[in-house]
Every structure is written in structure tokens, then in C-alpha cells.
Amino acid sequence: MKHKEIYFDNNATTKPLQEVREEVLKVMDSEFGNPSSAHSTGKRARKHLALAREQLSLLIGSDISKITFTGSGTESNNMAFYSCTRDKSNGCQILTTTVEHSSIHKMCNFLKLNGVSVNKLEVNSDGLIDLNELKNAITNSTSLVSVQWVNNETGVIQPISQIAEICRDMGVPLHTDAAQAVGKMEMNIQELPIDFLSLTGHKFHSPQGVGAIYCKEKYLLAPLLFGGFQEEGFRPGTENVPGIVGMGKAAEIRRKDLADLISKMKDLRDRFEAMVLDFVPGSKVNGNLKNRVCNTSNIMFSGIDGRRLVKELDQNGVRCSQSSACTNFETAPSYVLCAMGLSEEEAYSSIRFSFSVENTYDEIDSAVKIIRESAEKLKN
Ligand SMILES: Cc1ncc(COP(=O)(O)O)c(C=O)c1O
């Protein structure tokens, strides 16, 4: 029997909204111009980029001049790190955390090979860093502090405005990976002393393969690619106009009803969690419950192998995952959960469910029933 698909893996990616798809198609149909062309077709494409920049800027409270489009959140993260280390002498230091996305960890590995020293702050059992440890770890050679705004596996929110104040007072640039924060919380980036912010459209219903980096002072930014003068030379290569237009539209839709959308996702998540904790003995939520983004729930099912549970749920139509999409095919337990002090077994028994505005209460009820039955089956 084919099961109805219930998609609870929205931190991996979200489905582009109908209006977003229509806008993308419209641009591909009639506005195919290269934004760098001098003629009218090119000019129209440039206008689309300008509108998308404005739509995205409004969502995060930025000035349009501070936004550079990129191809992904990964690229934006890499770019921030490269920008702050490229012209430094050997031995400059990056300060980040143990629970960042793989695009940060892998960039750190690369930089280490090039003489940069990397220091990673630990998190407590709630998934939060210690602000005193941050203060003590900053040295004269620190070229960048990078702390994610929201964790992709647990949804835990770091105290970014306090972190930003510490960095400002100590004169060190701050980057935040906001891939899982943008569109899921109110933000006004201009009010915070944050120097770089990475985001990616596909976490808020835009097409995949399009992202952006916010940079407070553009002179701090350095291109990772070499070529033309697109994005003022900060991101050479012809722009992905349809993708950028889609991200702009998705940002506009998000911003219009942001408070309501956040509240809807939170209601869905809270109902889901309450039901699972009620119906599945031995289940427990991982991560700080208070400082958590509205759509994410990471649940440990004690005594059950989460890998088998994810498979069983998938066979019954419920899509969720063990850790992040970027590490799903690794055979190790979640490094985020292990960093929070969970044992390997506990990490393996944990599953991430992440909701979107397109999910429904009916889906929650059906999924919980399937989870309950699957958990019982695997326990036996
Ligand atoms: C926290 C975080 N950072 C960065 C990324 C990378 O974004 P992208 O998939 O656009 O490269 C993701 C996406 O999985 C993420 O969750």
C-alpha cells in the first residue's frame, strides 16, 4: 500500500511555495536575460535582482547594499571564513563551536592546513555555549568568531545578541550561520553588532542552490571565486536569476505574516511533541526547551535504534532524519548530540522532526500514530 507522504524534514529543505514556483517560471519564460548585459533584456534581469535583494533585506532587517547573493549557505559560510583569514599571517585564530554545520567544520579543517589555528567552544547539555568561556577564549590573534544562530539538529538558539556585544567590545568580527534562523524568527540585523550573516533560501520555501551573505562593512568581504564583476565582484559568475527571484518571493511571503507563521509552526511542533511524549514511553526532547526555534523537535526514543525507526517511518510515509542532511550518509552518531553529552547509543536513538507552514494538524495526528506503532514494533 502506498502511504500518503508526511514531510517532517523541513530543516533539510522545504518545498518551494506555489507562488514562488510561479514567479520562478515567469522569469524563466520571459525574463531570461543576463543581468550583466547592457541591453534592455539585461536591464530587466537586473531589476529582478534588485527587487529580490530588497525583499530579502526586509526579511532580515538589512540595508540592500549589504547583501551579496551566493549559491548556498555553505558558500556563504566558507566566504566569511575566507574573508577573515586570507591576508592574515600564519597563526591567526578562528573561534567557533563544536556544534556548527559541516560547512564550517570542513572549512576549519582546510584553514588549519594553511596555518590558521582553530578553537572550538564546547556546549552544555542544553546545547548552549558559555559566554564567559567565549570571552576568555578571544585573544589578540582572533580574526573571527563564528557562532551559529540556530542549530540545525536541535533548533537550539544561541544568545546571539550577547555574543555580538562581547565580540564588539573585544574588537573581533562576528559571523553567524543563520541558515536555520532566517524566516523562523523575527530579526533586525542592523540593530545587532554582527559583521557577517549566512543564509540559504531553501529553508524558507525558495528553490535550492541560492543563498546570501550579509556583510556589515563590505570592505571586510573577499570573493572565493575569480571572474566577472557580478555582485560588485564579490561573487563572480552569472547570477542564478530564477533562483534569486524565487528566494526574494519566498522572503516577501515570509515577512508579510512572519509572527503568524512562527506561531503556526510552534503550535504544530508543540502539539507533536506533547503527543509523542505522551504516547511513546521513554521518549524525551533533546536540547534547551526555552531557547528553541519554532519548528524543530529532536526526540530521543530510549532503547530504540533511531536509524531503524527512521527507515520504518519512511516506509510508512513519514519523512524525518537522524541528523542533518549533510551528514546523513556518515556512519557516525550525531556529533551535535554527542557534544551535548549524549552517549553514542542515545545519539543513535534520537530523531529530528522539523515542521513547516505547509504541515497540518491532521498530519501531526497521523504521524504520531505511525510513530507510536513503529516504536512499539521496534521495541519488541
Ligand atoms: C545550519 C546550516 N548551515 C548551513 C547549511 C548549508 O546550507 P546549503 O544547503 O544551502 O549549503 C545548512 C543546511 O543544511 C544548515 O542547516
The ligand as an SDF file (V2000), in Angstrom:
LIG
                    3D

 16 16  0  0  0  0  0  0  0  0999 V2000
   22.8870   25.4760    9.9540 C   0  0  0  0  0  0  0  0  0  0  0  0
   23.1500   25.2650    8.4840 C   0  0  0  0  0  0  0  0  0  0  0  0
   24.1760   25.8950    7.9280 N   0  0  0  0  0  0  0  0  0  0  0  0
   24.4590   25.7740    6.6280 C   0  0  0  0  0  0  0  0  0  0  0  0
   23.7060   24.9750    5.8130 C   0  0  0  0  0  0  0  0  0  0  0  0
   24.0940   24.8190    4.3840 C   0  0  0  0  0  0  0  0  0  0  0  0
   23.1910   25.3910    3.5080 O   0  0  0  0  0  0  0  0  0  0  0  0
   23.1490   24.9100    1.9990 P   0  0  0  0  0  0  0  0  0  0  0  0
   22.4040   23.6190    1.9830 O   0  0  0  0  0  0  0  0  0  0  0  0
   22.4160   25.9890    1.2760 O   0  0  0  0  0  0  0  0  0  0  0  0
   24.5430   24.7760    1.5470 O   0  0  0  0  0  0  0  0  0  0  0  0
   22.6070   24.2940    6.3530 C   0  0  0  0  0  0  0  0  0  0  0  0
   21.7890   23.4090    5.5110 C   0  0  0  0  0  0  0  0  0  0  0  0
   21.6410   22.2580    5.7160 O   0  0  0  0  0  0  0  0  0  0  0  0
   22.3330   24.4330    7.7300 C   0  0  0  0  0  0  0  0  0  0  0  0
   21.3240   23.7930    8.3100 O   0  0  0  0  0  0  0  0  0  0  0  0
  1  2  1  0
  2  3  1  0
  2 15  2  0
  3  4  2  0
  4  5  1  0
  5  6  1  0
  5 12  2  0
  6  7  1  0
  7  8  1  0
  8  9  2  0
  8 10  1  0
  8 11  1  0
 12 13  1  0
 12 15  1  0
 13 14  2  0
 15 16  1  0
M  END
$$$$
